[in-house]
Amino acid sequence: MQQSQPNNPLHGIKLATIVEELEEHYGWEGLAERIDINCFKSNPSVKSSLKFLRRTPWARTKVEQLYLATFSSDNPWGKS
């Protein structure tokens, strides 16, 4: 059973997509500067980051918030 989430701006966006797009935009070093977690600092990879973020809710929330702040339509430097 799939739930409708009309007010969730991240609905339908996979965590892997979020991490990949943020890494492409900021690079691992830039991500580590913005969110102080080891998976962005020490031998960073999408796979290791996903593993950590899936079991660490507070870190995932920070990554999702950065994604929204970066790529929101309200952000003039975000995606078009």
Biopython code that builds the backbone (N, CA, C, O; Angstrom):
import numpy as np
from Bio.PDB.StructureBuilder import StructureBuilder

atoms = [
    (1, "MET", "N", (0.837, -1.185, 0.000)),
    (1, "MET", "CA", (0.000, 0.000, 0.000)),
    (1, "MET", "C", (0.880, 1.246, 0.000)),
    (1, "MET", "O", (1.703, 1.436, 0.896)),
    (2, "GLN", "N", (0.704, 2.072, -0.989)),
    (2, "GLN", "CA", (1.515, 3.279, -1.107)),
    (2, "GLN", "C", (0.727, 4.470, -0.577)),
    (2, "GLN", "O", (-0.446, 4.650, -0.904)),
    (3, "GLN", "N", (1.383, 5.273, 0.239)),
    (3, "GLN", "CA", (0.725, 6.434, 0.813)),
    (3, "GLN", "C", (0.984, 7.655, -0.058)),
    (3, "GLN", "O", (2.065, 7.832, -0.618)),
    (4, "SER", "N", (-0.032, 8.480, -0.150)),
    (4, "SER", "CA", (0.122, 9.742, -0.856)),
    (4, "SER", "C", (0.724, 10.765, 0.102)),
    (4, "SER", "O", (0.293, 10.888, 1.248)),
    (5, "GLN", "N", (1.707, 11.485, -0.377)),
    (5, "GLN", "CA", (2.351, 12.497, 0.457)),
    (5, "GLN", "C", (2.419, 13.819, -0.318)),
    (5, "GLN", "O", (3.497, 14.258, -0.717)),
    (6, "PRO", "N", (1.266, 14.441, -0.522)),
    (6, "PRO", "CA", (1.246, 15.635, -1.371)),
    (6, "PRO", "C", (2.056, 16.813, -0.826)),
    (6, "PRO", "O", (2.486, 17.673, -1.595)),
    (7, "ASN", "N", (2.268, 16.859, 0.498)),
    (7, "ASN", "CA", (3.002, 17.984, 1.084)),
    (7, "ASN", "C", (4.468, 17.668, 1.337)),
    (7, "ASN", "O", (5.184, 18.497, 1.900)),
    (8, "ASN", "N", (4.928, 16.501, 0.939)),
    (8, "ASN", "CA", (6.323, 16.121, 1.144)),
    (8, "ASN", "C", (7.103, 16.438, -0.132)),
    (8, "ASN", "O", (6.932, 15.755, -1.142)),
    (9, "PRO", "N", (7.963, 17.472, -0.101)),
    (9, "PRO", "CA", (8.698, 17.853, -1.316)),
    (9, "PRO", "C", (9.701, 16.795, -1.761)),
    (9, "PRO", "O", (10.170, 16.837, -2.898)),
    (10, "LEU", "N", (10.039, 15.845, -0.886)),
    (10, "LEU", "CA", (10.989, 14.795, -1.239)),
    (10, "LEU", "C", (10.292, 13.511, -1.684)),
    (10, "LEU", "O", (10.961, 12.526, -1.997)),
    (11, "HIS", "N", (8.975, 13.509, -1.715)),
    (11, "HIS", "CA", (8.239, 12.304, -2.108)),
    (11, "HIS", "C", (8.638, 11.884, -3.521)),
    (11, "HIS", "O", (8.578, 12.675, -4.462)),
    (12, "GLY", "N", (9.043, 10.633, -3.646)),
    (12, "GLY", "CA", (9.418, 10.105, -4.952)),
    (12, "GLY", "C", (10.889, 10.292, -5.299)),
    (12, "GLY", "O", (11.337, 9.825, -6.346)),
    (13, "ILE", "N", (11.647, 10.967, -4.442)),
    (13, "ILE", "CA", (13.074, 11.165, -4.688)),
    (13, "ILE", "C", (13.846, 10.186, -3.817)),
    (13, "ILE", "O", (13.724, 10.205, -2.592)),
    (14, "LYS", "N", (14.636, 9.335, -4.446)),
    (14, "LYS", "CA", (15.401, 8.332, -3.699)),
    (14, "LYS", "C", (16.561, 8.985, -2.965)),
    (14, "LYS", "O", (17.125, 9.982, -3.418)),
    (15, "LEU", "N", (16.906, 8.402, -1.825)),
    (15, "LEU", "CA", (18.036, 8.897, -1.041)),
    (15, "LEU", "C", (19.315, 8.872, -1.876)),
    (15, "LEU", "O", (20.143, 9.778, -1.775)),
    (16, "ALA", "N", (19.476, 7.843, -2.694)),
    (16, "ALA", "CA", (20.662, 7.755, -3.556)),
    (16, "ALA", "C", (20.734, 8.948, -4.500)),
    (16, "ALA", "O", (21.813, 9.497, -4.724)),
    (17, "THR", "N", (19.609, 9.347, -5.048)),
    (17, "THR", "CA", (19.565, 10.513, -5.949)),
    (17, "THR", "C", (19.950, 11.777, -5.199)),
    (17, "THR", "O", (20.687, 12.613, -5.721)),
    (18, "ILE", "N", (19.453, 11.918, -3.980)),
    (18, "ILE", "CA", (19.762, 13.091, -3.161)),
    (18, "ILE", "C", (21.276, 13.178, -2.925)),
    (18, "ILE", "O", (21.882, 14.230, -3.127)),
    (19, "VAL", "N", (21.874, 12.069, -2.498)),
    (19, "VAL", "CA", (23.315, 12.053, -2.208)),
    (19, "VAL", "C", (24.115, 12.315, -3.483)),
    (19, "VAL", "O", (25.064, 13.098, -3.464)),
    (20, "GLU", "N", (23.745, 11.672, -4.581)),
    (20, "GLU", "CA", (24.480, 11.853, -5.842)),
    (20, "GLU", "C", (24.417, 13.291, -6.329)),
    (20, "GLU", "O", (25.429, 13.845, -6.760)),
    (21, "GLU", "N", (23.247, 13.897, -6.265)),
    (21, "GLU", "CA", (23.109, 15.277, -6.747)),
    (21, "GLU", "C", (23.839, 16.270, -5.842)),
    (21, "GLU", "O", (24.437, 17.230, -6.328)),
    (22, "LEU", "N", (23.791, 16.040, -4.532)),
    (22, "LEU", "CA", (24.528, 16.925, -3.621)),
    (22, "LEU", "C", (26.030, 16.777, -3.830)),
    (22, "LEU", "O", (26.760, 17.769, -3.821)),
    (23, "GLU", "N", (26.493, 15.548, -4.017)),
    (23, "GLU", "CA", (27.928, 15.325, -4.235)),
    (23, "GLU", "C", (28.375, 15.985, -5.541)),
    (23, "GLU", "O", (29.452, 16.576, -5.609)),
    (24, "GLU", "N", (27.550, 15.880, -6.559)),
    (24, "GLU", "CA", (27.876, 16.510, -7.843)),
    (24, "GLU", "C", (27.923, 18.031, -7.709)),
    (24, "GLU", "O", (28.757, 18.694, -8.325)),
    (25, "HIS", "N", (27.024, 18.566, -6.905)),
    (25, "HIS", "CA", (26.923, 20.022, -6.737)),
    (25, "HIS", "C", (28.037, 20.582, -5.844)),
    (25, "HIS", "O", (28.668, 21.580, -6.192)),
    (26, "TYR", "N", (28.277, 19.940, -4.694)),
    (26, "TYR", "CA", (29.228, 20.460, -3.704)),
    (26, "TYR", "C", (30.566, 19.730, -3.666)),
    (26, "TYR", "O", (31.568, 20.297, -3.231)),
    (27, "GLY", "N", (30.591, 18.473, -4.120)),
    (27, "GLY", "CA", (31.771, 17.636, -3.921)),
    (27, "GLY", "C", (31.765, 17.116, -2.489)),
    (27, "GLY", "O", (31.062, 17.648, -1.631)),
    (28, "TRP", "N", (32.554, 16.070, -2.237)),
    (28, "TRP", "CA", (32.584, 15.494, -0.884)),
    (28, "TRP", "C", (33.103, 16.502, 0.138)),
    (28, "TRP", "O", (32.588, 16.578, 1.254)),
    (29, "GLU", "N", (34.113, 17.269, -0.237)),
    (29, "GLU", "CA", (34.674, 18.245, 0.700)),
    (29, "GLU", "C", (33.637, 19.304, 1.071)),
    (29, "GLU", "O", (33.516, 19.688, 2.235)),
    (30, "GLY", "N", (32.905, 19.762, 0.089)),
    (30, "GLY", "CA", (31.860, 20.753, 0.343)),
    (30, "GLY", "C", (30.742, 20.202, 1.208)),
    (30, "GLY", "O", (30.204, 20.905, 2.063)),
    (31, "LEU", "N", (30.397, 18.949, 0.984)),
    (31, "LEU", "CA", (29.378, 18.316, 1.826)),
    (31, "LEU", "C", (29.867, 18.190, 3.267)),
    (31, "LEU", "O", (29.119, 18.453, 4.209)),
    (32, "ALA", "N", (31.122, 17.789, 3.429)),
    (32, "ALA", "CA", (31.692, 17.636, 4.767)),
    (32, "ALA", "C", (31.730, 18.977, 5.507)),
    (32, "ALA", "O", (31.576, 19.018, 6.728)),
    (33, "GLU", "N", (31.935, 20.074, 4.768)),
    (33, "GLU", "CA", (31.933, 21.406, 5.389)),
    (33, "GLU", "C", (30.526, 21.786, 5.864)),
    (33, "GLU", "O", (30.368, 22.437, 6.897)),
    (34, "ARG", "N", (29.518, 21.376, 5.110)),
    (34, "ARG", "CA", (28.146, 21.754, 5.420)),
    (34, "ARG", "C", (27.494, 20.828, 6.442)),
    (34, "ARG", "O", (26.690, 21.271, 7.263)),
    (35, "ILE", "N", (27.846, 19.529, 6.390)),
    (35, "ILE", "CA", (27.286, 18.548, 7.311)),
    (35, "ILE", "C", (28.457, 17.749, 7.877)),
    (35, "ILE", "O", (29.126, 17.011, 7.153)),
    (36, "ASP", "N", (28.693, 17.902, 9.159)),
    (36, "ASP", "CA", (29.875, 17.321, 9.807)),
    (36, "ASP", "C", (29.646, 15.854, 10.168)),
    (36, "ASP", "O", (29.392, 15.518, 11.325)),
    (37, "ILE", "N", (29.742, 14.982, 9.152)),
    (37, "ILE", "CA", (29.623, 13.544, 9.391)),
    (37, "ILE", "C", (30.762, 12.825, 8.658)),
    (37, "ILE", "O", (31.159, 13.215, 7.560)),
    (38, "ASN", "N", (31.272, 11.771, 9.292)),
    (38, "ASN", "CA", (32.446, 11.080, 8.770)),
    (38, "ASN", "C", (32.250, 10.458, 7.398)),
    (38, "ASN", "O", (33.211, 10.343, 6.637)),
    (39, "CYS", "N", (31.031, 10.053, 7.061)),
    (39, "CYS", "CA", (30.834, 9.410, 5.761)),
    (39, "CYS", "C", (31.098, 10.382, 4.609)),
    (39, "CYS", "O", (31.260, 9.949, 3.468)),
    (40, "PHE", "N", (31.145, 11.686, 4.889)),
    (40, "PHE", "CA", (31.503, 12.668, 3.867)),
    (40, "PHE", "C", (32.977, 13.065, 3.953)),
    (40, "PHE", "O", (33.493, 13.720, 3.048)),
    (41, "LYS", "N", (33.660, 12.672, 5.037)),
    (41, "LYS", "CA", (35.044, 13.092, 5.274)),
    (41, "LYS", "C", (36.060, 11.997, 4.988)),
    (41, "LYS", "O", (37.080, 12.249, 4.347)),
    (42, "SER", "N", (35.793, 10.790, 5.455)),
    (42, "SER", "CA", (36.768, 9.707, 5.413)),
    (42, "SER", "C", (36.387, 8.682, 4.340)),
    (42, "SER", "O", (35.405, 7.955, 4.493)),
    (43, "ASN", "N", (37.162, 8.627, 3.263)),
    (43, "ASN", "CA", (36.896, 7.726, 2.144)),
    (43, "ASN", "C", (35.434, 7.775, 1.694)),
    (43, "ASN", "O", (34.751, 6.751, 1.693)),
    (44, "PRO", "N", (34.955, 8.952, 1.314)),
    (44, "PRO", "CA", (33.537, 9.087, 0.990)),
    (44, "PRO", "C", (33.159, 8.345, -0.293)),
    (44, "PRO", "O", (33.922, 8.304, -1.258)),
    (45, "SER", "N", (31.985, 7.772, -0.274)),
    (45, "SER", "CA", (31.386, 7.171, -1.465)),
    (45, "SER", "C", (29.878, 7.222, -1.298)),
    (45, "SER", "O", (29.372, 7.354, -0.184)),
    (46, "VAL", "N", (29.175, 7.117, -2.394)),
    (46, "VAL", "CA", (27.721, 7.119, -2.317)),
    (46, "VAL", "C", (27.260, 5.915, -1.501)),
    (46, "VAL", "O", (26.373, 6.037, -0.657)),
    (47, "LYS", "N", (27.861, 4.756, -1.752)),
    (47, "LYS", "CA", (27.443, 3.532, -1.064)),
    (47, "LYS", "C", (27.612, 3.641, 0.455)),
    (47, "LYS", "O", (26.693, 3.314, 1.206)),
    (48, "SER", "N", (28.781, 4.097, 0.909)),
    (48, "SER", "CA", (29.003, 4.210, 2.356)),
    (48, "SER", "C", (28.111, 5.282, 2.967)),
    (48, "SER", "O", (27.635, 5.128, 4.092)),
    (49, "SER", "N", (27.887, 6.357, 2.239)),
    (49, "SER", "CA", (27.012, 7.413, 2.744)),
    (49, "SER", "C", (25.587, 6.914, 2.898)),
    (49, "SER", "O", (24.935, 7.198, 3.903)),
    (50, "LEU", "N", (25.093, 6.169, 1.908)),
    (50, "LEU", "CA", (23.732, 5.641, 1.982)),
    (50, "LEU", "C", (23.575, 4.699, 3.167)),
    (50, "LEU", "O", (22.571, 4.747, 3.879)),
    (51, "LYS", "N", (24.560, 3.851, 3.373)),
    (51, "LYS", "CA", (24.508, 2.906, 4.492)),
    (51, "LYS", "C", (24.384, 3.664, 5.817)),
    (51, "LYS", "O", (23.555, 3.321, 6.661)),
    (52, "PHE", "N", (25.209, 4.691, 5.991)),
    (52, "PHE", "CA", (25.180, 5.487, 7.221)),
    (52, "PHE", "C", (23.861, 6.250, 7.353)),
    (52, "PHE", "O", (23.241, 6.232, 8.416)),
    (53, "LEU", "N", (23.437, 6.908, 6.296)),
    (53, "LEU", "CA", (22.250, 7.762, 6.368)),
    (53, "LEU", "C", (20.976, 6.953, 6.608)),
    (53, "LEU", "O", (20.049, 7.432, 7.260)),
    (54, "ARG", "N", (20.930, 5.738, 6.088)),
    (54, "ARG", "CA", (19.732, 4.910, 6.277)),
    (54, "ARG", "C", (19.564, 4.469, 7.728)),
    (54, "ARG", "O", (18.448, 4.179, 8.158)),
    (55, "ARG", "N", (20.667, 4.416, 8.492)),
    (55, "ARG", "CA", (20.536, 3.983, 9.888)),
    (55, "ARG", "C", (20.769, 5.125, 10.870)),
    (55, "ARG", "O", (20.859, 4.894, 12.075)),
    (56, "THR", "N", (20.866, 6.352, 10.369)),
    (56, "THR", "CA", (21.103, 7.500, 11.238)),
    (56, "THR", "C", (20.111, 8.617, 10.885)),
    (56, "THR", "O", (20.422, 9.493, 10.078)),
    (57, "PRO", "N", (18.929, 8.583, 11.488)),
    (57, "PRO", "CA", (17.869, 9.525, 11.105)),
    (57, "PRO", "C", (18.249, 11.005, 11.180)),
    (57, "PRO", "O", (17.868, 11.779, 10.302)),
    (58, "TRP", "N", (18.994, 11.414, 12.216)),
    (58, "TRP", "CA", (19.336, 12.843, 12.338)),
    (58, "TRP", "C", (20.225, 13.284, 11.175)),
    (58, "TRP", "O", (20.083, 14.401, 10.677)),
    (59, "ALA", "N", (21.133, 12.421, 10.745)),
    (59, "ALA", "CA", (22.024, 12.776, 9.635)),
    (59, "ALA", "C", (21.239, 12.818, 8.325)),
    (59, "ALA", "O", (21.441, 13.708, 7.498)),
    (60, "ARG", "N", (20.348, 11.855, 8.146)),
    (60, "ARG", "CA", (19.530, 11.840, 6.928)),
    (60, "ARG", "C", (18.690, 13.119, 6.847)),
    (60, "ARG", "O", (18.552, 13.708, 5.775)),
    (61, "THR", "N", (18.138, 13.539, 7.971)),
    (61, "THR", "CA", (17.341, 14.765, 7.997)),
    (61, "THR", "C", (18.179, 15.965, 7.563)),
    (61, "THR", "O", (17.711, 16.804, 6.793)),
    (62, "LYS", "N", (19.406, 16.049, 8.050)),
    (62, "LYS", "CA", (20.288, 17.162, 7.661)),
    (62, "LYS", "C", (20.579, 17.135, 6.165)),
    (62, "LYS", "O", (20.594, 18.182, 5.518)),
    (63, "VAL", "N", (20.810, 15.949, 5.613)),
    (63, "VAL", "CA", (21.095, 15.818, 4.182)),
    (63, "VAL", "C", (19.862, 16.213, 3.368)),
    (63, "VAL", "O", (19.977, 16.919, 2.365)),
    (64, "GLU", "N", (18.695, 15.761, 3.797)),
    (64, "GLU", "CA", (17.461, 16.124, 3.092)),
    (64, "GLU", "C", (17.202, 17.625, 3.156)),
    (64, "GLU", "O", (16.757, 18.221, 2.175)),
    (65, "GLN", "N", (17.478, 18.234, 4.299)),
    (65, "GLN", "CA", (17.294, 19.682, 4.431)),
    (65, "GLN", "C", (18.258, 20.447, 3.534)),
    (65, "GLN", "O", (17.885, 21.452, 2.930)),
    (66, "LEU", "N", (19.493, 19.973, 3.447)),
    (66, "LEU", "CA", (20.467, 20.619, 2.555)),
    (66, "LEU", "C", (20.021, 20.489, 1.106)),
    (66, "LEU", "O", (20.132, 21.438, 0.330)),
    (67, "TYR", "N", (19.520, 19.324, 0.744)),
    (67, "TYR", "CA", (19.032, 19.094, -0.624)),
    (67, "TYR", "C", (17.914, 20.083, -0.955)),
    (67, "TYR", "O", (17.927, 20.719, -2.009)),
    (68, "LEU", "N", (16.957, 20.202, -0.052)),
    (68, "LEU", "CA", (15.847, 21.128, -0.290)),
    (68, "LEU", "C", (16.331, 22.571, -0.368)),
    (68, "LEU", "O", (15.893, 23.333, -1.230)),
    (69, "ALA", "N", (17.234, 22.941, 0.532)),
    (69, "ALA", "CA", (17.759, 24.310, 0.523)),
    (69, "ALA", "C", (18.545, 24.587, -0.753)),
    (69, "ALA", "O", (18.518, 25.703, -1.273)),
    (70, "THR", "N", (19.234, 23.589, -1.250)),
    (70, "THR", "CA", (20.077, 23.764, -2.429)),
    (70, "THR", "C", (19.271, 23.781, -3.713)),
    (70, "THR", "O", (19.505, 24.616, -4.586)),
    (71, "PHE", "N", (18.320, 22.860, -3.834)),
    (71, "PHE", "CA", (17.638, 22.665, -5.110)),
    (71, "PHE", "C", (16.190, 23.113, -5.131)),
    (71, "PHE", "O", (15.479, 22.847, -6.100)),
    (72, "SER", "N", (15.735, 23.790, -4.079)),
    (72, "SER", "CA", (14.369, 24.274, -4.026)),
    (72, "SER", "C", (14.126, 25.311, -5.124)),
    (72, "SER", "O", (15.034, 26.044, -5.516)),
    (73, "SER", "N", (12.911, 25.357, -5.600)),
    (73, "SER", "CA", (12.582, 26.349, -6.624)),
    (73, "SER", "C", (12.656, 27.762, -6.079)),
    (73, "SER", "O", (12.712, 28.723, -6.847)),
    (74, "ASP", "N", (12.656, 27.901, -4.738)),
    (74, "ASP", "CA", (12.809, 29.221, -4.119)),
    (74, "ASP", "C", (14.249, 29.695, -4.130)),
    (74, "ASP", "O", (14.521, 30.879, -3.933)),
    (75, "ASN", "N", (15.172, 28.769, -4.360)),
    (75, "ASN", "CA", (16.604, 29.106, -4.348)),
    (75, "ASN", "C", (17.028, 29.520, -5.761)),
    (75, "ASN", "O", (16.976, 28.694, -6.673)),
    (76, "PRO", "N", (17.446, 30.774, -5.967)),
    (76, "PRO", "CA", (17.806, 31.223, -7.313)),
    (76, "PRO", "C", (19.006, 30.478, -7.907)),
    (76, "PRO", "O", (19.206, 30.505, -9.122)),
    (77, "TRP", "N", (19.809, 29.810, -7.062)),
    (77, "TRP", "CA", (20.958, 29.077, -7.578)),
    (77, "TRP", "C", (20.687, 27.583, -7.694)),
    (77, "TRP", "O", (21.562, 26.822, -8.107)),
    (78, "GLY", "N", (19.485, 27.162, -7.331)),
    (78, "GLY", "CA", (19.123, 25.749, -7.376)),
    (78, "GLY", "C", (18.818, 25.305, -8.791)),
    (78, "GLY", "O", (19.073, 26.025, -9.757)),
    (79, "LYS", "N", (18.270, 24.115, -8.896)),
    (79, "LYS", "CA", (17.891, 23.557, -10.193)),
    (79, "LYS", "C", (16.787, 24.390, -10.807)),
    (79, "LYS", "O", (16.014, 25.046, -10.109)),
    (80, "SER", "N", (16.729, 24.352, -12.113)),
    (80, "SER", "CA", (15.636, 25.067, -12.779)),
    (80, "SER", "C", (14.520, 24.108, -13.133)),
    (80, "SER", "O", (13.508, 24.521, -13.701)),
]
sb = StructureBuilder()
sb.init_structure("model")
sb.init_model(0)
sb.init_chain("A")
sb.init_seg("    ")
for serial, (resi, resn, name, xyz) in enumerate(atoms, 1):
    if name == "N":
        sb.init_residue(resn, " ", resi, " ")
    sb.init_atom(name, np.array(xyz, "f"), 0.0, 1.0, " ", f" {name:<3s}", serial, name[0])
structure = sb.get_structure()
